[in-house]
């Protein structure tokens, strides 16, 4: 459980710092390119989260 808590904390720390740094200079502007960046970012985040859950479910199932 300690390992899970550490990984959870690291992921959210990286997520929040990535989100904050993406908005400091507004290099992408406020238009459709900015929205595309967010769509890609959150899409990749969802894919990684789902793959992680499936990995741990399969790992737990294979131990039984």
CHARMM internal coordinates of N, CA and C (Angstrom, degrees):
IC EDIT
DIST 1 N 1 CA 1.4523
DIST 1 CA 1 C 1.5299
ANGL 1 N 1 CA 1 C 110.67
DIST 1 C 2 N 1.3205
ANGL 1 CA 1 C 2 N 116.05
DIHE 1 N 1 CA 1 C 2 N -33.72
DIST 2 N 2 CA 1.4572
ANGL 1 C 2 N 2 CA 119.72
DIHE 1 CA 1 C 2 N 2 CA 179.21
DIST 2 CA 2 C 1.5293
ANGL 2 N 2 CA 2 C 110.29
DIHE 1 C 2 N 2 CA 2 C -63.45
DIST 2 C 3 N 1.3353
ANGL 2 CA 2 C 3 N 116.13
DIHE 2 N 2 CA 2 C 3 N -40.80
DIST 3 N 3 CA 1.4665
ANGL 2 C 3 N 3 CA 120.91
DIHE 2 CA 2 C 3 N 3 CA 178.64
DIST 3 CA 3 C 1.5256
ANGL 3 N 3 CA 3 C 110.55
DIHE 2 C 3 N 3 CA 3 C -62.61
DIST 3 C 4 N 1.3306
ANGL 3 CA 3 C 4 N 116.85
DIHE 3 N 3 CA 3 C 4 N -44.45
DIST 4 N 4 CA 1.4637
ANGL 3 C 4 N 4 CA 121.39
DIHE 3 CA 3 C 4 N 4 CA 179.48
DIST 4 CA 4 C 1.5251
ANGL 4 N 4 CA 4 C 110.78
DIHE 3 C 4 N 4 CA 4 C -60.57
DIST 4 C 5 N 1.3204
ANGL 4 CA 4 C 5 N 116.77
DIHE 4 N 4 CA 4 C 5 N -42.49
DIST 5 N 5 CA 1.4601
ANGL 4 C 5 N 5 CA 121.07
DIHE 4 CA 4 C 5 N 5 CA 179.52
DIST 5 CA 5 C 1.5242
ANGL 5 N 5 CA 5 C 110.86
DIHE 4 C 5 N 5 CA 5 C -64.15
DIST 5 C 6 N 1.3244
ANGL 5 CA 5 C 6 N 116.86
DIHE 5 N 5 CA 5 C 6 N -40.69
DIST 6 N 6 CA 1.4587
ANGL 5 C 6 N 6 CA 120.84
DIHE 5 CA 5 C 6 N 6 CA 178.46
DIST 6 CA 6 C 1.5297
ANGL 6 N 6 CA 6 C 110.96
DIHE 5 C 6 N 6 CA 6 C -63.38
DIST 6 C 7 N 1.3202
ANGL 6 CA 6 C 7 N 116.70
DIHE 6 N 6 CA 6 C 7 N -47.33
DIST 7 N 7 CA 1.4659
ANGL 6 C 7 N 7 CA 120.70
DIHE 6 CA 6 C 7 N 7 CA 179.67
DIST 7 CA 7 C 1.5290
ANGL 7 N 7 CA 7 C 110.54
DIHE 6 C 7 N 7 CA 7 C -62.91
DIST 7 C 8 N 1.3187
ANGL 7 CA 7 C 8 N 117.08
DIHE 7 N 7 CA 7 C 8 N -43.59
DIST 8 N 8 CA 1.4615
ANGL 7 C 8 N 8 CA 122.34
DIHE 7 CA 7 C 8 N 8 CA 178.46
DIST 8 CA 8 C 1.5262
ANGL 8 N 8 CA 8 C 110.40
DIHE 7 C 8 N 8 CA 8 C -58.16
DIST 8 C 9 N 1.3248
ANGL 8 CA 8 C 9 N 116.94
DIHE 8 N 8 CA 8 C 9 N -45.01
DIST 9 N 9 CA 1.4641
ANGL 8 C 9 N 9 CA 121.33
DIHE 8 CA 8 C 9 N 9 CA 179.83
DIST 9 CA 9 C 1.5219
ANGL 9 N 9 CA 9 C 111.47
DIHE 8 C 9 N 9 CA 9 C -64.81
DIST 9 C 10 N 1.3233
ANGL 9 CA 9 C 10 N 116.59
DIHE 9 N 9 CA 9 C 10 N -42.96
DIST 10 N 10 CA 1.4622
ANGL 9 C 10 N 10 CA 120.09
DIHE 9 CA 9 C 10 N 10 CA -179.70
DIST 10 CA 10 C 1.5207
ANGL 10 N 10 CA 10 C 111.84
DIHE 9 C 10 N 10 CA 10 C -64.76
DIST 10 C 11 N 1.3194
ANGL 10 CA 10 C 11 N 116.37
DIHE 10 N 10 CA 10 C 11 N -42.18
DIST 11 N 11 CA 1.4667
ANGL 10 C 11 N 11 CA 120.07
DIHE 10 CA 10 C 11 N 11 CA -179.70
DIST 11 CA 11 C 1.5229
ANGL 11 N 11 CA 11 C 110.57
DIHE 10 C 11 N 11 CA 11 C -61.96
DIST 11 C 12 N 1.3180
ANGL 11 CA 11 C 12 N 117.55
DIHE 11 N 11 CA 11 C 12 N -46.55
DIST 12 N 12 CA 1.4535
ANGL 11 C 12 N 12 CA 119.48
DIHE 11 CA 11 C 12 N 12 CA -178.55
DIST 12 CA 12 C 1.5212
ANGL 12 N 12 CA 12 C 112.30
DIHE 11 C 12 N 12 CA 12 C -70.85
DIST 12 C 13 N 1.3236
ANGL 12 CA 12 C 13 N 117.94
DIHE 12 N 12 CA 12 C 13 N -31.66
DIST 13 N 13 CA 1.4591
ANGL 12 C 13 N 13 CA 120.24
DIHE 12 CA 12 C 13 N 13 CA 174.90
DIST 13 CA 13 C 1.5215
ANGL 13 N 13 CA 13 C 110.22
DIHE 12 C 13 N 13 CA 13 C -64.55
DIST 13 C 14 N 1.3265
ANGL 13 CA 13 C 14 N 116.37
DIHE 13 N 13 CA 13 C 14 N -46.13
DIST 14 N 14 CA 1.4626
ANGL 13 C 14 N 14 CA 119.76
DIHE 13 CA 13 C 14 N 14 CA 178.33
DIST 14 CA 14 C 1.5205
ANGL 14 N 14 CA 14 C 111.39
DIHE 13 C 14 N 14 CA 14 C -65.53
DIST 14 C 15 N 1.3159
ANGL 14 CA 14 C 15 N 116.87
DIHE 14 N 14 CA 14 C 15 N -38.86
DIST 15 N 15 CA 1.4599
ANGL 14 C 15 N 15 CA 120.95
DIHE 14 CA 14 C 15 N 15 CA 179.89
DIST 15 CA 15 C 1.5212
ANGL 15 N 15 CA 15 C 110.68
DIHE 14 C 15 N 15 CA 15 C -62.18
DIST 15 C 16 N 1.3148
ANGL 15 CA 15 C 16 N 116.63
DIHE 15 N 15 CA 15 C 16 N -47.63
DIST 16 N 16 CA 1.4563
ANGL 15 C 16 N 16 CA 119.87
DIHE 15 CA 15 C 16 N 16 CA -177.82
DIST 16 CA 16 C 1.5194
ANGL 16 N 16 CA 16 C 111.70
DIHE 15 C 16 N 16 CA 16 C -68.33
DIST 16 C 17 N 1.3221
ANGL 16 CA 16 C 17 N 118.27
DIHE 16 N 16 CA 16 C 17 N -38.33
DIST 17 N 17 CA 1.4615
ANGL 16 C 17 N 17 CA 119.35
DIHE 16 CA 16 C 17 N 17 CA 179.35
DIST 17 CA 17 C 1.5246
ANGL 17 N 17 CA 17 C 110.83
DIHE 16 C 17 N 17 CA 17 C -71.13
DIST 17 C 18 N 1.3248
ANGL 17 CA 17 C 18 N 118.49
DIHE 17 N 17 CA 17 C 18 N -33.09
DIST 18 N 18 CA 1.4612
ANGL 17 C 18 N 18 CA 120.97
DIHE 17 CA 17 C 18 N 18 CA 175.93
DIST 18 CA 18 C 1.5205
ANGL 18 N 18 CA 18 C 109.93
DIHE 17 C 18 N 18 CA 18 C -66.89
DIST 18 C 19 N 1.3025
ANGL 18 CA 18 C 19 N 116.41
DIHE 18 N 18 CA 18 C 19 N -42.97
DIST 19 N 19 CA 1.4575
ANGL 18 C 19 N 19 CA 119.81
DIHE 18 CA 18 C 19 N 19 CA -179.47
DIST 19 CA 19 C 1.5269
ANGL 19 N 19 CA 19 C 110.38
DIHE 18 C 19 N 19 CA 19 C -65.66
DIST 19 C 20 N 1.3280
ANGL 19 CA 19 C 20 N 117.28
DIHE 19 N 19 CA 19 C 20 N -39.96
DIST 20 N 20 CA 1.4589
ANGL 19 C 20 N 20 CA 120.29
DIHE 19 CA 19 C 20 N 20 CA -179.91
DIST 20 CA 20 C 1.5246
ANGL 20 N 20 CA 20 C 111.04
DIHE 19 C 20 N 20 CA 20 C -67.15
DIST 20 C 21 N 1.3179
ANGL 20 CA 20 C 21 N 117.83
DIHE 20 N 20 CA 20 C 21 N -42.62
DIST 21 N 21 CA 1.4636
ANGL 20 C 21 N 21 CA 119.82
DIHE 20 CA 20 C 21 N 21 CA -178.57
DIST 21 CA 21 C 1.5214
ANGL 21 N 21 CA 21 C 111.69
DIHE 20 C 21 N 21 CA 21 C -70.54
DIST 21 C 22 N 1.3038
ANGL 21 CA 21 C 22 N 117.82
DIHE 21 N 21 CA 21 C 22 N -22.97
DIST 22 N 22 CA 1.4624
ANGL 21 C 22 N 22 CA 120.17
DIHE 21 CA 21 C 22 N 22 CA 178.56
DIST 22 CA 22 C 1.5230
ANGL 22 N 22 CA 22 C 111.36
DIHE 21 C 22 N 22 CA 22 C -72.20
DIST 22 C 23 N 1.3192
ANGL 22 CA 22 C 23 N 117.74
DIHE 22 N 22 CA 22 C 23 N -17.29
DIST 23 N 23 CA 1.4557
ANGL 22 C 23 N 23 CA 120.51
DIHE 22 CA 22 C 23 N 23 CA -175.33
DIST 23 CA 23 C 1.5237
ANGL 23 N 23 CA 23 C 114.17
DIHE 22 C 23 N 23 CA 23 C -110.81
DIST 23 C 24 N 1.3287
ANGL 23 CA 23 C 24 N 118.36
DIHE 23 N 23 CA 23 C 24 N 4.16
DIST 24 N 24 CA 1.4628
ANGL 23 C 24 N 24 CA 118.27
DIHE 23 CA 23 C 24 N 24 CA -175.51
DIST 24 CA 24 C 1.5215
ANGL 24 N 24 CA 24 C 112.52
DIHE 23 C 24 N 24 CA 24 C -73.22
DIST 24 C 25 N 1.3261
ANGL 24 CA 24 C 25 N 117.88
DIHE 24 N 24 CA 24 C 25 N -41.51
DIST 25 N 25 CA 1.4619
ANGL 24 C 25 N 25 CA 118.98
DIHE 24 CA 24 C 25 N 25 CA -175.30
DIST 25 CA 25 C 1.5292
ANGL 25 N 25 CA 25 C 113.24
DIHE 24 C 25 N 25 CA 25 C -105.83
DIST 25 C 26 N 1.2891
ANGL 25 CA 25 C 26 N 118.07
DIHE 25 N 25 CA 25 C 26 N -11.24
DIST 26 N 26 CA 1.4685
ANGL 25 C 26 N 26 CA 123.31
DIHE 25 CA 25 C 26 N 26 CA -178.09
DIST 26 CA 26 C 1.5284
ANGL 26 N 26 CA 26 C 111.14
DIHE 25 C 26 N 26 CA 26 C 52.14
DIST 26 C 27 N 1.3270
ANGL 26 CA 26 C 27 N 115.96
DIHE 26 N 26 CA 26 C 27 N 39.93
DIST 27 N 27 CA 1.4649
ANGL 26 C 27 N 27 CA 120.99
DIHE 26 CA 26 C 27 N 27 CA -178.98
DIST 27 CA 27 C 1.5234
ANGL 27 N 27 CA 27 C 111.57
DIHE 26 C 27 N 27 CA 27 C -62.61
DIST 27 C 28 N 1.3158
ANGL 27 CA 27 C 28 N 116.95
DIHE 27 N 27 CA 27 C 28 N -28.12
DIST 28 N 28 CA 1.4615
ANGL 27 C 28 N 28 CA 120.03
DIHE 27 CA 27 C 28 N 28 CA -179.48
DIST 28 CA 28 C 1.5201
ANGL 28 N 28 CA 28 C 112.63
DIHE 27 C 28 N 28 CA 28 C -82.26
DIST 28 C 29 N 1.3167
ANGL 28 CA 28 C 29 N 116.62
DIHE 28 N 28 CA 28 C 29 N -9.10
DIST 29 N 29 CA 1.4574
ANGL 28 C 29 N 29 CA 119.76
DIHE 28 CA 28 C 29 N 29 CA -177.23
DIST 29 CA 29 C 1.5208
ANGL 29 N 29 CA 29 C 110.38
DIHE 28 C 29 N 29 CA 29 C 79.42
DIST 29 C 30 N 1.3004
ANGL 29 CA 29 C 30 N 116.16
DIHE 29 N 29 CA 29 C 30 N -170.41
DIST 30 N 30 CA 1.4676
ANGL 29 C 30 N 30 CA 120.95
DIHE 29 CA 29 C 30 N 30 CA -178.68
DIST 30 CA 30 C 1.5238
ANGL 30 N 30 CA 30 C 111.79
DIHE 29 C 30 N 30 CA 30 C -111.30
DIST 30 C 31 N 1.3062
ANGL 30 CA 30 C 31 N 117.24
DIHE 30 N 30 CA 30 C 31 N 12.11
DIST 31 N 31 CA 1.4566
ANGL 30 C 31 N 31 CA 120.28
DIHE 30 CA 30 C 31 N 31 CA -175.46
DIST 31 CA 31 C 1.5135
ANGL 31 N 31 CA 31 C 113.55
DIHE 30 C 31 N 31 CA 31 C -93.56
DIST 31 C 32 N 1.3170
ANGL 31 CA 31 C 32 N 114.33
DIHE 31 N 31 CA 31 C 32 N -148.63
DIST 32 N 32 CA 1.4606
ANGL 31 C 32 N 32 CA 120.98
DIHE 31 CA 31 C 32 N 32 CA -173.77
DIST 32 CA 32 C 1.5249
ANGL 32 N 32 CA 32 C 112.54
DIHE 31 C 32 N 32 CA 32 C -69.53
DIST 32 C 33 N 1.3396
ANGL 32 CA 32 C 33 N 118.70
DIHE 32 N 32 CA 32 C 33 N -28.30
DIST 33 N 33 CA 1.4656
ANGL 32 C 33 N 33 CA 120.62
DIHE 32 CA 32 C 33 N 33 CA 177.65
DIST 33 CA 33 C 1.5254
ANGL 33 N 33 CA 33 C 110.76
DIHE 32 C 33 N 33 CA 33 C -65.14
DIST 33 C 34 N 1.3150
ANGL 33 CA 33 C 34 N 116.14
DIHE 33 N 33 CA 33 C 34 N -38.47
DIST 34 N 34 CA 1.4607
ANGL 33 C 34 N 34 CA 121.36
DIHE 33 CA 33 C 34 N 34 CA 177.34
DIST 34 CA 34 C 1.5285
ANGL 34 N 34 CA 34 C 110.36
DIHE 33 C 34 N 34 CA 34 C -65.11
DIST 34 C 35 N 1.3136
ANGL 34 CA 34 C 35 N 116.75
DIHE 34 N 34 CA 34 C 35 N -43.18
DIST 35 N 35 CA 1.4647
ANGL 34 C 35 N 35 CA 120.66
DIHE 34 CA 34 C 35 N 35 CA 178.29
DIST 35 CA 35 C 1.5247
ANGL 35 N 35 CA 35 C 111.29
DIHE 34 C 35 N 35 CA 35 C -66.41
DIST 35 C 36 N 1.3297
ANGL 35 CA 35 C 36 N 116.95
DIHE 35 N 35 CA 35 C 36 N -36.60
DIST 36 N 36 CA 1.4615
ANGL 35 C 36 N 36 CA 121.05
DIHE 35 CA 35 C 36 N 36 CA 176.93
DIST 36 CA 36 C 1.5260
ANGL 36 N 36 CA 36 C 110.46
DIHE 35 C 36 N 36 CA 36 C -63.46
DIST 36 C 37 N 1.3338
ANGL 36 CA 36 C 37 N 116.79
DIHE 36 N 36 CA 36 C 37 N -41.78
DIST 37 N 37 CA 1.4607
ANGL 36 C 37 N 37 CA 121.10
DIHE 36 CA 36 C 37 N 37 CA 176.49
DIST 37 CA 37 C 1.5279
ANGL 37 N 37 CA 37 C 110.19
DIHE 36 C 37 N 37 CA 37 C -57.14
DIST 37 C 38 N 1.3257
ANGL 37 CA 37 C 38 N 116.74
DIHE 37 N 37 CA 37 C 38 N -47.07
DIST 38 N 38 CA 1.4656
ANGL 37 C 38 N 38 CA 120.38
DIHE 37 CA 37 C 38 N 38 CA -179.66
DIST 38 CA 38 C 1.5232
ANGL 38 N 38 CA 38 C 111.69
DIHE 37 C 38 N 38 CA 38 C -64.41
DIST 38 C 39 N 1.3067
ANGL 38 CA 38 C 39 N 117.18
DIHE 38 N 38 CA 38 C 39 N -40.79
DIST 39 N 39 CA 1.4656
ANGL 38 C 39 N 39 CA 120.41
DIHE 38 CA 38 C 39 N 39 CA 179.43
DIST 39 CA 39 C 1.5237
ANGL 39 N 39 CA 39 C 110.73
DIHE 38 C 39 N 39 CA 39 C -62.72
DIST 39 C 40 N 1.3197
ANGL 39 CA 39 C 40 N 117.10
DIHE 39 N 39 CA 39 C 40 N -43.83
DIST 40 N 40 CA 1.4664
ANGL 39 C 40 N 40 CA 120.44
DIHE 39 CA 39 C 40 N 40 CA 178.75
DIST 40 CA 40 C 1.5181
ANGL 40 N 40 CA 40 C 110.57
DIHE 39 C 40 N 40 CA 40 C -66.51
DIST 40 C 41 N 1.3270
ANGL 40 CA 40 C 41 N 116.89
DIHE 40 N 40 CA 40 C 41 N -44.86
DIST 41 N 41 CA 1.4678
ANGL 40 C 41 N 41 CA 121.26
DIHE 40 CA 40 C 41 N 41 CA -178.62
DIST 41 CA 41 C 1.5270
ANGL 41 N 41 CA 41 C 111.13
DIHE 40 C 41 N 41 CA 41 C -59.64
DIST 41 C 42 N 1.3237
ANGL 41 CA 41 C 42 N 117.33
DIHE 41 N 41 CA 41 C 42 N -51.57
DIST 42 N 42 CA 1.4638
ANGL 41 C 42 N 42 CA 120.22
DIHE 41 CA 41 C 42 N 42 CA -177.57
DIST 42 CA 42 C 1.5231
ANGL 42 N 42 CA 42 C 111.77
DIHE 41 C 42 N 42 CA 42 C -71.89
DIST 42 C 43 N 1.3193
ANGL 42 CA 42 C 43 N 117.24
DIHE 42 N 42 CA 42 C 43 N -29.44
DIST 43 N 43 CA 1.4661
ANGL 42 C 43 N 43 CA 119.98
DIHE 42 CA 42 C 43 N 43 CA 174.43
DIST 43 CA 43 C 1.5166
ANGL 43 N 43 CA 43 C 111.22
DIHE 42 C 43 N 43 CA 43 C -64.19
DIST 43 C 44 N 1.3334
ANGL 43 CA 43 C 44 N 116.65
DIHE 43 N 43 CA 43 C 44 N -46.44
DIST 44 N 44 CA 1.4659
ANGL 43 C 44 N 44 CA 120.44
DIHE 43 CA 43 C 44 N 44 CA 177.15
DIST 44 CA 44 C 1.5225
ANGL 44 N 44 CA 44 C 111.37
DIHE 43 C 44 N 44 CA 44 C -64.06
DIST 44 C 45 N 1.3198
ANGL 44 CA 44 C 45 N 116.46
DIHE 44 N 44 CA 44 C 45 N -38.28
DIST 45 N 45 CA 1.4616
ANGL 44 C 45 N 45 CA 120.52
DIHE 44 CA 44 C 45 N 45 CA 177.75
DIST 45 CA 45 C 1.5271
ANGL 45 N 45 CA 45 C 110.26
DIHE 44 C 45 N 45 CA 45 C -60.96
DIST 45 C 46 N 1.3197
ANGL 45 CA 45 C 46 N 117.19
DIHE 45 N 45 CA 45 C 46 N -43.89
DIST 46 N 46 CA 1.4661
ANGL 45 C 46 N 46 CA 120.98
DIHE 45 CA 45 C 46 N 46 CA 179.46
DIST 46 CA 46 C 1.5213
ANGL 46 N 46 CA 46 C 111.29
DIHE 45 C 46 N 46 CA 46 C -64.91
DIST 46 C 47 N 1.3323
ANGL 46 CA 46 C 47 N 117.41
DIHE 46 N 46 CA 46 C 47 N -40.87
DIST 47 N 47 CA 1.4679
ANGL 46 C 47 N 47 CA 120.88
DIHE 46 CA 46 C 47 N 47 CA 178.91
DIST 47 CA 47 C 1.5203
ANGL 47 N 47 CA 47 C 110.63
DIHE 46 C 47 N 47 CA 47 C -62.04
DIST 47 C 48 N 1.3280
ANGL 47 CA 47 C 48 N 117.12
DIHE 47 N 47 CA 47 C 48 N -44.94
DIST 48 N 48 CA 1.4657
ANGL 47 C 48 N 48 CA 120.91
DIHE 47 CA 47 C 48 N 48 CA 179.55
DIST 48 CA 48 C 1.5248
ANGL 48 N 48 CA 48 C 110.59
DIHE 47 C 48 N 48 CA 48 C -64.17
DIST 48 C 49 N 1.3302
ANGL 48 CA 48 C 49 N 117.24
DIHE 48 N 48 CA 48 C 49 N -40.92
DIST 49 N 49 CA 1.4657
ANGL 48 C 49 N 49 CA 120.14
DIHE 48 CA 48 C 49 N 49 CA 179.62
DIST 49 CA 49 C 1.5274
ANGL 49 N 49 CA 49 C 111.28
DIHE 48 C 49 N 49 CA 49 C -63.89
DIST 49 C 50 N 1.3218
ANGL 49 CA 49 C 50 N 117.31
DIHE 49 N 49 CA 49 C 50 N -44.78
DIST 50 N 50 CA 1.4688
ANGL 49 C 50 N 50 CA 120.99
DIHE 49 CA 49 C 50 N 50 CA -179.99
DIST 50 CA 50 C 1.5195
ANGL 50 N 50 CA 50 C 110.46
DIHE 49 C 50 N 50 CA 50 C -64.91
DIST 50 C 51 N 1.3304
ANGL 50 CA 50 C 51 N 116.90
DIHE 50 N 50 CA 50 C 51 N -44.45
DIST 51 N 51 CA 1.4692
ANGL 50 C 51 N 51 CA 119.93
DIHE 50 CA 50 C 51 N 51 CA 179.18
DIST 51 CA 51 C 1.5262
ANGL 51 N 51 CA 51 C 110.71
DIHE 50 C 51 N 51 CA 51 C -62.17
DIST 51 C 52 N 1.3162
ANGL 51 CA 51 C 52 N 117.73
DIHE 51 N 51 CA 51 C 52 N -37.74
DIST 52 N 52 CA 1.4568
ANGL 51 C 52 N 52 CA 121.06
DIHE 51 CA 51 C 52 N 52 CA 177.98
DIST 52 CA 52 C 1.5181
ANGL 52 N 52 CA 52 C 111.97
DIHE 51 C 52 N 52 CA 52 C -64.11
DIST 52 C 53 N 1.3180
ANGL 52 CA 52 C 53 N 116.37
DIHE 52 N 52 CA 52 C 53 N -44.96
DIST 53 N 53 CA 1.4649
ANGL 52 C 53 N 53 CA 120.50
DIHE 52 CA 52 C 53 N 53 CA 178.97
DIST 53 CA 53 C 1.5220
ANGL 53 N 53 CA 53 C 110.22
DIHE 52 C 53 N 53 CA 53 C -62.93
DIST 53 C 54 N 1.3195
ANGL 53 CA 53 C 54 N 117.46
DIHE 53 N 53 CA 53 C 54 N -45.26
DIST 54 N 54 CA 1.4676
ANGL 53 C 54 N 54 CA 120.55
DIHE 53 CA 53 C 54 N 54 CA 179.43
DIST 54 CA 54 C 1.5225
ANGL 54 N 54 CA 54 C 111.61
DIHE 53 C 54 N 54 CA 54 C -63.94
DIST 54 C 55 N 1.3250
ANGL 54 CA 54 C 55 N 117.29
DIHE 54 N 54 CA 54 C 55 N -37.99
DIST 55 N 55 CA 1.4578
ANGL 54 C 55 N 55 CA 121.31
DIHE 54 CA 54 C 55 N 55 CA 178.71
DIST 55 CA 55 C 1.5320
ANGL 55 N 55 CA 55 C 110.51
DIHE 54 C 55 N 55 CA 55 C -61.40
DIST 55 C 56 N 1.3342
ANGL 55 CA 55 C 56 N 116.40
DIHE 55 N 55 CA 55 C 56 N -48.14
DIST 56 N 56 CA 1.4589
ANGL 55 C 56 N 56 CA 119.17
DIHE 55 CA 55 C 56 N 56 CA -178.18
DIST 56 CA 56 C 1.5230
ANGL 56 N 56 CA 56 C 112.17
DIHE 55 C 56 N 56 CA 56 C -69.98
DIST 56 C 57 N 1.3304
ANGL 56 CA 56 C 57 N 117.99
DIHE 56 N 56 CA 56 C 57 N -32.98
DIST 57 N 57 CA 1.4669
ANGL 56 C 57 N 57 CA 119.98
DIHE 56 CA 56 C 57 N 57 CA 175.43
DIST 57 CA 57 C 1.5236
ANGL 57 N 57 CA 57 C 110.61
DIHE 56 C 57 N 57 CA 57 C -64.77
DIST 57 C 58 N 1.3306
ANGL 57 CA 57 C 58 N 116.77
DIHE 57 N 57 CA 57 C 58 N -45.02
DIST 58 N 58 CA 1.4681
ANGL 57 C 58 N 58 CA 120.39
DIHE 57 CA 57 C 58 N 58 CA 178.79
DIST 58 CA 58 C 1.5200
ANGL 58 N 58 CA 58 C 111.67
DIHE 57 C 58 N 58 CA 58 C -65.86
DIST 58 C 59 N 1.3102
ANGL 58 CA 58 C 59 N 116.61
DIHE 58 N 58 CA 58 C 59 N -37.36
DIST 59 N 59 CA 1.4654
ANGL 58 C 59 N 59 CA 121.03
DIHE 58 CA 58 C 59 N 59 CA 178.88
DIST 59 CA 59 C 1.5303
ANGL 59 N 59 CA 59 C 110.16
DIHE 58 C 59 N 59 CA 59 C -64.85
DIST 59 C 60 N 1.3308
ANGL 59 CA 59 C 60 N 116.17
DIHE 59 N 59 CA 59 C 60 N -42.52
DIST 60 N 60 CA 1.4611
ANGL 59 C 60 N 60 CA 120.74
DIHE 59 CA 59 C 60 N 60 CA 179.26
DIST 60 CA 60 C 1.5299
ANGL 60 N 60 CA 60 C 110.45
DIHE 59 C 60 N 60 CA 60 C -66.81
DIST 60 C 61 N 1.3327
ANGL 60 CA 60 C 61 N 116.71
DIHE 60 N 60 CA 60 C 61 N -40.52
DIST 61 N 61 CA 1.4600
ANGL 60 C 61 N 61 CA 121.18
DIHE 60 CA 60 C 61 N 61 CA -179.64
DIST 61 CA 61 C 1.5318
ANGL 61 N 61 CA 61 C 111.12
DIHE 60 C 61 N 61 CA 61 C -66.30
DIST 61 C 62 N 1.3257
ANGL 61 CA 61 C 62 N 117.88
DIHE 61 N 61 CA 61 C 62 N -37.26
DIST 62 N 62 CA 1.4672
ANGL 61 C 62 N 62 CA 121.02
DIHE 61 CA 61 C 62 N 62 CA -178.13
DIST 62 CA 62 C 1.5297
ANGL 62 N 62 CA 62 C 112.03
DIHE 61 C 62 N 62 CA 62 C -71.68
DIST 62 C 63 N 1.3288
ANGL 62 CA 62 C 63 N 118.16
DIHE 62 N 62 CA 62 C 63 N -21.98
DIST 63 N 63 CA 1.4652
ANGL 62 C 63 N 63 CA 121.07
DIHE 62 CA 62 C 63 N 63 CA 177.57
DIST 63 CA 63 C 1.5222
ANGL 63 N 63 CA 63 C 111.60
DIHE 62 C 63 N 63 CA 63 C -74.75
DIST 63 C 64 N 1.3169
ANGL 63 CA 63 C 64 N 117.36
DIHE 63 N 63 CA 63 C 64 N -23.63
DIST 64 N 64 CA 1.4675
ANGL 63 C 64 N 64 CA 120.82
DIHE 63 CA 63 C 64 N 64 CA -176.54
DIST 64 CA 64 C 1.4993
ANGL 64 N 64 CA 64 C 112.22
DIHE 63 C 64 N 64 CA 64 C -80.99
END
COOR INIT
IC SEED 1 N 1 CA 1 C
IC BUILD
